[in-house]
Amino acid sequence: MTDVVMPQMGESIVEGTLTKWLKKPGERIERDEPLFEISTDKVDTEIPSPAAGTLAEVLVEEGKTVGINTVVARINEGGTAAASAPASGVGYTSMPYAAIFLYSVARPMPMRAAASVTRPSQARSASSRKRFSNAAIASAHC
């Protein structure tokens, strides 16, 4: 059996909300196939399966917030897949952060009303602008 854990999606992330299961217990799943969706304060993402097999049991229900590295499900690896899997039940803690990030979908940022932008050159009136010749500038710096 392979434990499926809540991944750490960044250094400051300590928990995540399991928003939706994409597979039901008893269904066949392939390695890296999306298994469930999570939501954190920084990202919403689909989490891939760490192994091929059958989703044996779901330990965390949809809508529940759990800490990182919490076991959320177990996958029963059938046939030769179980023989080649590590005995430690490796979960997402060994998966590179970049691989998990590929499944990420950044949360949309709230739209703000566009403020009128005034360029510094537009802020001053034409009469207040001072013009200098290159010779005057050169003499001031010598």
Backbone as a printed PyTorch tensor [residue, N CA C, xyz], in Angstrom:
tensor([[[  0.8480,  -1.1910,   0.0000],
         [  0.0000,   0.0000,   0.0000],
         [  0.8820,   1.2390,   0.0000]],

        [[  0.4620,   2.2100,  -0.7640],
         [  1.1600,   3.4860,  -0.8170],
         [  0.3040,   4.5480,  -0.1470]],

        [[  0.8910,   5.2740,   0.7940],
         [  0.1930,   6.3800,   1.4330],
         [  0.2400,   7.5970,   0.5340]],

        [[ -0.8920,   8.2590,   0.4090],
         [ -0.9780,   9.5190,  -0.3280],
         [ -1.0740,  10.6090,   0.7210]],

        [[ -0.1430,  11.5750,   0.6750],
         [ -0.1000,  12.6060,   1.7050],
         [ -0.4080,  13.9760,   1.1300]],

        [[ -0.8290,  14.8720,   2.0190],
         [ -1.0450,  16.2740,   1.6480],
         [  0.3270,  16.8800,   1.3980]],

        [[  0.5880,  17.3640,   0.1690],
         [  1.9180,  17.8980,  -0.1500],
         [  2.1240,  19.2930,   0.4040]],

        [[  3.3780,  19.6600,   0.5710],
         [  3.7230,  21.0210,   0.9760],
         [  3.9350,  21.8140,  -0.3110]],

        [[  3.1150,  22.8060,  -0.5480],
         [  3.1450,  23.5500,  -1.8020],
         [  4.0390,  24.7850,  -1.7460]],

        [[  4.7330,  24.9920,  -0.6670],
         [  5.6440,  26.1180,  -0.5190],
         [  6.1710,  26.1410,   0.8980]],

        [[  7.2180,  26.9170,   1.1270],
         [  7.8430,  26.9360,   2.4580],
         [  6.8950,  27.3860,   3.5520]],

        [[  6.0670,  28.3800,   3.2720],
         [  5.2120,  28.9350,   4.3190],
         [  3.8650,  28.2270,   4.4300]],

        [[  3.5910,  27.2710,   3.5630],
         [  2.3120,  26.5540,   3.5960],
         [  2.3880,  25.4360,   4.6290]],

        [[  1.4570,  25.4390,   5.5820],
         [  1.4570,  24.4070,   6.6270],
         [  0.2130,  23.5330,   6.5790]],

        [[ -0.7920,  23.9300,   5.7700],
         [ -2.0090,  23.1370,   5.6650],
         [ -2.6790,  23.3920,   4.3240]],

        [[ -3.6010,  22.5260,   3.9850],
         [ -4.3540,  22.6740,   2.7460],
         [ -5.7390,  22.0860,   2.9140]],

        [[ -6.6710,  22.5640,   2.0910],
         [ -8.0360,  22.0600,   2.1220],
         [ -8.2380,  21.1410,   0.9300]],

        [[ -8.6470,  19.9160,   1.1940],
         [ -8.9420,  18.9690,   0.1320],
         [-10.3190,  19.3540,  -0.4110]],

        [[-10.3510,  19.9010,  -1.6300],
         [-11.6050,  20.4330,  -2.1670],
         [-12.4110,  19.4110,  -2.9620]],

        [[-11.7250,  18.4640,  -3.6440],
         [-12.4740,  17.5170,  -4.4760],
         [-11.6520,  16.2670,  -4.7600]],

        [[-12.2890,  15.1160,  -4.6150],
         [-11.6810,  13.8540,  -5.0240],
         [-12.0250,  13.6340,  -6.4870]],

        [[-11.0380,  13.3330,  -7.3020],
         [-11.2530,  13.0770,  -8.7230],
         [-11.4420,  11.5900,  -9.0040]],

        [[-11.1330,  10.7430,  -8.0300],
         [-11.3370,   9.2900,  -8.1130],
         [-12.0890,   8.8330,  -6.8660]],

        [[-12.8120,   7.7330,  -7.0150],
         [-13.5630,   7.1620,  -5.8990],
         [-12.8720,   5.8820,  -5.4430]],

        [[-13.0600,   5.5000,  -4.1770],
         [-12.4750,   4.2450,  -3.7120],
         [-12.9040,   3.0860,  -4.6180]],

        [[-11.9290,   2.2300,  -4.9470],
         [-12.1780,   1.0920,  -5.8170],
         [-11.8420,   1.3620,  -7.2750]],

        [[-11.6490,   2.6220,  -7.6360],
         [-11.3230,   2.9540,  -9.0270],
         [ -9.8360,   2.7830,  -9.2910]],

        [[ -9.5210,   2.3800, -10.5070],
         [ -8.1320,   2.2140, -10.9520],
         [ -7.5500,   3.5930, -11.2430]],

        [[ -6.2800,   3.7890, -10.8930],
         [ -5.5930,   5.0530, -11.1490],
         [ -4.1760,   4.7700, -11.6150]],

        [[ -3.7000,   5.5830, -12.5240],
         [ -2.3260,   5.4620, -13.0280],
         [ -1.4300,   6.4570, -12.3000]],

        [[ -0.1460,   6.1620, -12.2780],
         [  0.8260,   7.0790, -11.6760],
         [  0.7640,   8.4240, -12.4020]],

        [[  0.8160,   9.5170, -11.6610],
         [  0.7920,  10.8950, -12.1430],
         [ -0.5660,  11.3340, -12.7020]],

        [[ -1.5800,  10.4930, -12.6000],
         [ -2.9350,  10.8920, -13.0000],
         [ -3.5210,  11.7370, -11.8690]],

        [[ -4.2220,  12.8430, -12.1740],
         [ -4.8010,  13.6680, -11.1060],
         [ -5.7060,  12.8500, -10.1890]],

        [[ -5.4640,  12.9640,  -8.8870],
         [ -6.1920,  12.1670,  -7.8940],
         [ -7.1680,  13.0230,  -7.0860]],

        [[ -6.7190,  14.2180,  -6.6670],
         [ -7.5910,  15.1020,  -5.9060],
         [ -7.1450,  16.5410,  -6.0950]],

        [[ -8.0120,  17.4710,  -5.6920],
         [ -7.7090,  18.8960,  -5.7770],
         [ -7.5560,  19.4510,  -4.3730]],

        [[ -6.6080,  20.3860,  -4.2240],
         [ -6.4370,  21.0560,  -2.9430],
         [ -6.4680,  22.5590,  -3.1510]],

        [[ -6.6980,  23.2620,  -2.0560],
         [ -6.6850,  24.7130,  -2.0580],
         [ -5.8790,  25.1640,  -0.8450]],

        [[ -4.9300,  26.0720,  -1.0820],
         [ -4.1790,  26.6800,   0.0160],
         [ -4.3770,  28.1790,  -0.0860]],

        [[ -3.7580,  28.9270,   0.8230],
         [ -3.9080,  30.3760,   0.7610],
         [ -3.1690,  30.9780,  -0.4310]],

        [[ -2.3340,  30.1810,  -1.1240],
         [ -1.5700,  30.7060,  -2.2550],
         [ -1.9070,  30.0600,  -3.5920]],

        [[ -2.4400,  28.8460,  -3.5900],
         [ -2.6250,  28.1430,  -4.8590],
         [ -3.7620,  27.1200,  -4.7610]],

        [[ -4.4460,  26.9130,  -5.8890],
         [ -5.3880,  25.8080,  -6.0600],
         [ -4.7440,  24.8860,  -7.0840]],

        [[ -4.7350,  23.5900,  -6.8160],
         [ -4.0400,  22.6890,  -7.7260],
         [ -4.5930,  21.2710,  -7.6730]],

        [[ -4.3280,  20.5230,  -8.7400],
         [ -4.6240,  19.0960,  -8.7590],
         [ -3.3690,  18.3570,  -8.3070]],

        [[ -3.5550,  17.3310,  -7.4980],
         [ -2.4290,  16.5410,  -6.9960],
         [ -2.4300,  15.1990,  -7.7220]],

        [[ -1.2860,  14.8290,  -8.3120],
         [ -1.2110,  13.5700,  -9.0500],
         [ -1.0190,  12.3730,  -8.1210]],

        [[ -1.3880,  11.2260,  -8.6190],
         [ -1.2100,   9.9870,  -7.8760],
         [  0.2800,   9.6310,  -7.8070]],

        [[  0.7740,   9.2240,  -6.6300],
         [  2.1840,   8.8530,  -6.5150],
         [  2.4770,   7.4490,  -7.0570]],

        [[  1.4150,   6.6730,  -7.3410],
         [  1.6260,   5.2960,  -7.7970],
         [  0.4210,   4.8330,  -8.6040]],

        [[  0.6210,   3.8010,  -9.4000],
         [ -0.4810,   3.1750, -10.1250],
         [ -1.1020,   2.1080,  -9.2310]],

        [[ -2.3950,   1.9070,  -9.3740],
         [ -3.0780,   0.8930,  -8.5840],
         [ -4.5490,   1.2080,  -8.4460]],

        [[ -5.1190,   0.7740,  -7.3400],
         [ -6.5310,   1.0060,  -7.0440],
         [ -6.6240,   1.8750,  -5.7960]],

        [[ -7.4670,   2.8900,  -5.8560],
         [ -7.6650,   3.7350,  -4.6820],
         [ -8.3710,   2.8930,  -3.6250]],

        [[ -7.6260,   2.4890,  -2.6070],
         [ -8.1410,   1.5580,  -1.5960],
         [ -9.0550,   2.2560,  -0.5980]],

        [[ -8.6060,   3.3920,  -0.0660],
         [ -9.4280,   4.0900,   0.9180],
         [ -9.1240,   5.5790,   0.9180]],

        [[-10.1750,   6.3460,   1.1980],
         [-10.0670,   7.7970,   1.3300],
         [-10.1690,   8.1040,   2.8180]],

        [[ -9.1470,   8.7570,   3.3590],
         [ -9.1000,   9.0240,   4.7970],
         [ -9.5430,  10.4440,   5.1580]],

        [[ -9.5580,  11.3420,   4.1800],
         [ -9.9500,  12.7330,   4.4280],
         [-11.0650,  13.0850,   3.4580]],

        [[-12.1580,  13.5720,   3.9910],
         [-13.3050,  13.9030,   3.1390],
         [-13.1550,  15.2820,   2.5080]],

        [[-13.9000,  15.5230,   1.4510],
         [-13.8630,  16.8050,   0.7530],
         [-14.2530,  17.9360,   1.6970]],

        [[-13.5490,  19.0570,   1.5740],
         [-13.8430,  20.2290,   2.3970],
         [-13.0690,  20.2910,   3.6980]],

        [[-12.3410,  19.2330,   4.0310],
         [-11.5980,  19.2040,   5.2940],
         [-10.1970,  19.7770,   5.1000]],

        [[ -9.7640,  20.5780,   6.0610],
         [ -8.4230,  21.1660,   6.0430],
         [ -7.5070,  20.3310,   6.9270]],

        [[ -6.3660,  19.9270,   6.3560],
         [ -5.4130,  19.0970,   7.0950],
         [ -4.0080,  19.6490,   6.9300]],

        [[ -3.1280,  19.2810,   7.8350],
         [ -1.7350,  19.7090,   7.7860],
         [ -0.9690,  18.9770,   6.6990]],

        [[  0.1850,  19.5570,   6.3230],
         [  1.0140,  18.9090,   5.3140],
         [  1.5200,  17.5730,   5.8490]],

        [[  1.7770,  16.6620,   4.9510],
         [  2.2510,  15.3000,   5.2360],
         [  1.2210,  14.4290,   5.9430]],

        [[ -0.0380,  14.8920,   6.0360],
         [ -1.1050,  14.0660,   6.5880],
         [ -1.5130,  13.0460,   5.5270]],

        [[ -1.6620,  11.7960,   5.9170],
         [ -2.1060,  10.7590,   4.9770],
         [ -3.5810,  11.0050,   4.6810]],

        [[ -3.8970,  11.2220,   3.3800],
         [ -5.2720,  11.5150,   2.9730],
         [ -5.9390,  10.3180,   2.2970]],

        [[ -5.1260,   9.3810,   1.7940],
         [ -5.6770,   8.1940,   1.1200],
         [ -4.6080,   7.1180,   1.0420]],

        [[ -5.0330,   5.9200,   0.6040],
         [ -4.0990,   4.8170,   0.3800],
         [ -4.4060,   4.1820,  -0.9650]],

        [[ -3.3340,   3.8510,  -1.6820],
         [ -3.4600,   3.2010,  -2.9810],
         [ -2.9230,   1.7850,  -2.8540]],

        [[ -3.7350,   0.8270,  -3.2770],
         [ -3.3250,  -0.5710,  -3.2920],
         [ -2.7020,  -0.8390,  -4.6530]],

        [[ -1.4040,  -1.1040,  -4.6420],
         [ -0.6910,  -1.3720,  -5.8880],
         [ -0.8170,  -2.8510,  -6.1960]],

        [[ -1.3680,  -3.1670,  -7.3560],
         [ -1.5630,  -4.5650,  -7.7240],
         [ -0.4820,  -5.0430,  -8.6610]],

        [[ -0.2690,  -6.3560,  -8.7310],
         [  0.6670,  -6.9660,  -9.6790],
         [  2.1050,  -6.6170,  -9.4130]],

        [[  2.8530,  -6.3310, -10.4850],
         [  4.2850,  -6.0800, -10.3670],
         [  4.5980,  -4.7040,  -9.8120]],

        [[  3.6400,  -3.7990,  -9.8340],
         [  3.9060,  -2.4490,  -9.3240],
         [  4.2520,  -2.4840,  -7.8420]],

        [[  3.5980,  -3.3700,  -7.0770],
         [  3.8690,  -3.4530,  -5.6510],
         [  5.2740,  -3.9710,  -5.3800]],

        [[  5.7610,  -4.8650,  -6.2230],
         [  7.0870,  -5.4230,  -6.0110],
         [  8.1800,  -4.3950,  -6.2720]],

        [[  7.9410,  -3.4650,  -7.1950],
         [  8.9620,  -2.4820,  -7.5080],
         [  8.8790,  -1.2300,  -6.6460]],

        [[  7.8230,  -1.0950,  -5.8520],
         [  7.6580,   0.0930,  -5.0140],
         [  8.5300,  -0.0180,  -3.7740]],

        [[  9.0210,   1.1090,  -3.2700],
         [  9.7890,   1.0800,  -2.0360],
         [  8.9240,   0.6210,  -0.8700]],

        [[  9.5130,  -0.0600,   0.0670],
         [  8.7650,  -0.5830,   1.2100],
         [  8.3060,   0.5110,   2.1550]],

        [[  8.9130,   1.6850,   2.0840],
         [  8.5850,   2.7590,   3.0310],
         [  7.2590,   3.4350,   2.7290]],

        [[  6.6080,   3.1360,   1.5940],
         [  5.3530,   3.8000,   1.2660],
         [  5.5920,   5.2610,   0.9330]],

        [[  6.4560,   5.5150,   0.0000],
         [  6.8280,   6.8840,  -0.3440],
         [  5.6200,   7.6410,  -0.8440]],

        [[  5.4270,   8.8430,  -0.3430],
         [  4.3300,   9.7030,  -0.7740],
         [  4.8710,  10.9320,  -1.4560]],

        [[  4.2100,  12.0240,  -1.3140],
         [  4.5970,  13.2550,  -1.9980],
         [  5.8280,  13.9270,  -1.4170]],

        [[  6.2410,  13.5390,  -0.2400],
         [  7.4010,  14.2000,   0.3460],
         [  8.6460,  13.9780,  -0.4910]],

        [[  8.6720,  12.9130,  -1.2970],
         [  9.8340,  12.6700,  -2.1260],
         [  9.6770,  13.2330,  -3.5350]],

        [[  8.4840,  13.7030,  -3.8790],
         [  8.2560,  14.2470,  -5.2140],
         [  8.8210,  15.6590,  -5.2920]],

        [[  9.5630,  15.9710,  -6.3370],
         [ 10.1300,  17.3150,  -6.4540],
         [  9.0280,  18.3670,  -6.5090]],

        [[  9.2870,  19.4820,  -5.8650],
         [  8.3120,  20.5700,  -5.8210],
         [  7.9160,  21.0040,  -7.2290]],

        [[  8.8590,  21.0410,  -8.1660],
         [  8.5670,  21.4770,  -9.5330],
         [  7.5460,  20.5590, -10.1970]],

        [[  7.6070,  19.2580,  -9.9130],
         [  6.6570,  18.3240, -10.5140],
         [  5.2490,  18.5930, -10.0190]],

        [[  5.1010,  18.9020,  -8.7530],
         [  3.7830,  19.2320,  -8.2140],
         [  3.3260,  20.5690,  -8.7770]],

        [[  4.2420,  21.5110,  -8.9110],
         [  3.8930,  22.8390,  -9.3850],
         [  3.3560,  22.8070, -10.8100]],

        [[  3.7890,  21.8460, -11.6220],
         [  3.2950,  21.7470, -12.9880],
         [  1.7920,  21.5520, -13.0370]],

        [[  1.2250,  20.9750, -11.9980],
         [ -0.2120,  20.7620, -11.9460],
         [ -0.9490,  21.9670, -11.3510]],

        [[ -0.2100,  22.9800, -10.9450],
         [ -0.8010,  24.1160, -10.2490],
         [ -1.5580,  25.0390, -11.1780]],

        [[ -2.5620,  25.6460, -10.6080],
         [ -3.3040,  26.7000, -11.2860],
         [ -3.3550,  27.8550, -10.2920]],

        [[ -2.6780,  28.9280, -10.6190],
         [ -2.6200,  30.0570,  -9.6960],
         [ -4.0100,  30.6520,  -9.5160]],

        [[ -4.2870,  31.0830,  -8.3040],
         [ -5.5550,  31.7480,  -8.0340],
         [ -5.5980,  33.0870,  -8.7450]],

        [[ -6.7400,  33.4270,  -9.3020],
         [ -6.8260,  34.7480,  -9.9320],
         [ -6.7550,  35.8390,  -8.8790]],

        [[ -6.0440,  36.8700,  -9.1850],
         [ -5.9120,  37.9980,  -8.2700],
         [ -7.1450,  38.8830,  -8.4060]],

        [[ -7.6140,  39.4830,  -7.3060],
         [ -8.7730,  40.3590,  -7.4000],
         [ -8.4580,  41.5590,  -8.2900]],

        [[ -9.4290,  41.9450,  -9.0850],
         [ -9.2530,  43.0850,  -9.9770],
         [ -9.4340,  44.3700,  -9.1820]],

        [[ -8.5650,  45.3140,  -9.4080],
         [ -8.6740,  46.6200,  -8.7790],
         [ -9.0780,  47.6230,  -9.8340]],

        [[ -9.7570,  48.6530,  -9.4030],
         [-10.1210,  49.7140, -10.3400],
         [ -8.8380,  50.3700, -10.8290]],

        [[ -8.7450,  50.5500, -12.1110],
         [ -7.5370,  51.1350, -12.6860],
         [ -7.4610,  52.6080, -12.2960]],

        [[ -6.4090,  52.9670, -11.6090],
         [ -6.2100,  54.3560, -11.2140],
         [ -5.6560,  55.1170, -12.4040]],

        [[ -6.0270,  56.3710, -12.4880],
         [ -5.4730,  57.1490, -13.5960],
         [ -3.9940,  57.3690, -13.3260]],

        [[ -3.2000,  57.0810, -14.3030],
         [ -1.7550,  57.1760, -14.1710],
         [ -1.2950,  58.4640, -14.8160]],

        [[ -0.5800,  59.2400, -14.0310],
         [ -0.0410,  60.4920, -14.5450],
         [  1.4580,  60.3510, -14.6190]],

        [[  1.9970,  60.6040, -15.7690],
         [  3.4420,  60.5460, -15.9220],
         [  4.0560,  61.7750, -15.2930]],

        [[  5.2470,  61.6480, -14.7460],
         [  5.8840,  62.8110, -14.1340],
         [  6.0020,  63.9870, -15.1090]],

        [[  6.2310,  63.6870, -16.3750],
         [  6.3630,  64.7740, -17.3470],
         [  5.0370,  65.4800, -17.5840]],

        [[  3.9090,  64.7790, -17.3280],
         [  2.6050,  65.3940, -17.4900],
         [  2.2000,  66.1730, -16.2490]],

        [[  2.7690,  65.8490, -15.1180],
         [  2.3880,  66.4820, -13.8640],
         [  2.8390,  67.9320, -13.7920]],

        [[  3.9510,  68.2570, -14.3880],
         [  4.4540,  69.6270, -14.3750],
         [  3.9300,  70.3660, -15.5870]],

        [[  3.6330,  71.5880, -15.4070],
         [  3.1940,  72.3820, -16.5530],
         [  4.3970,  72.7170, -17.4220]],

        [[  4.1190,  73.0390, -18.6560],
         [  5.1930,  73.3340, -19.6100],
         [  6.0050,  74.5420, -19.1750]],

        [[  5.3820,  75.5050, -18.5030],
         [  6.1110,  76.7150, -18.0970],
         [  7.0660,  76.4550, -16.9370]],

        [[  6.8170,  75.4050, -16.1330],
         [  7.6920,  75.1380, -14.9860],
         [  8.9050,  74.2960, -15.3570]],

        [[  8.9240,  73.7790, -16.5610],
         [ 10.0580,  72.9660, -16.9880],
         [ 11.2370,  73.8610, -17.3290]],

        [[ 12.4040,  73.4780, -16.8900],
         [ 13.6220,  74.2270, -17.1910],
         [ 14.3860,  73.4680, -18.2430]],

        [[ 14.9090,  74.1830, -19.1950],
         [ 15.6780,  73.5590, -20.2570],
         [ 17.1170,  74.0540, -20.1500]],

        [[ 18.0390,  73.1320, -20.3270],
         [ 19.4510,  73.4420, -20.2550],
         [ 20.1290,  72.9770, -21.5370]],

        [[ 21.0860,  73.7440, -21.9700],
         [ 21.8680,  73.3200, -23.1330],
         [ 22.9430,  72.3470, -22.6680]],

        [[ 23.4690,  71.5720, -23.5850],
         [ 24.5380,  70.6340, -23.2510],
         [ 25.7550,  71.3600, -22.6890]],

        [[ 26.0280,  72.5680, -23.1840],
         [ 27.1710,  73.3250, -22.7030],
         [ 26.9760,  73.7380, -21.2430]],

        [[ 25.7690,  74.1370, -20.8850],
         [ 25.4900,  74.5290, -19.5070],
         [ 25.6160,  73.3450, -18.5620]],

        [[ 25.1400,  72.1810, -18.9900],
         [ 25.2250,  70.9720, -18.1770],
         [ 26.6960,  70.5640, -17.9910]],

        [[ 27.4620,  70.6230, -19.0850],
         [ 28.8730,  70.2530, -19.0280],
         [ 29.6530,  71.1760, -18.1160]],

        [[ 29.3880,  72.4810, -18.1680],
         [ 30.1140,  73.4350, -17.3260],
         [ 29.7610,  73.2760, -15.8470]],

        [[ 28.5430,  72.8350, -15.5530],
         [ 28.1280,  72.6520, -14.1650],
         [ 28.8150,  71.4490, -13.5210]],

        [[ 29.2180,  70.4830, -14.3260],
         [ 29.8420,  69.2690, -13.7960],
         [ 31.3670,  69.2910, -13.8540]],

        [[ 31.9730,  70.3640, -14.3380],
         [ 33.4390,  70.4210, -14.4590],
         [ 34.0540,  71.1430, -13.2900]]])
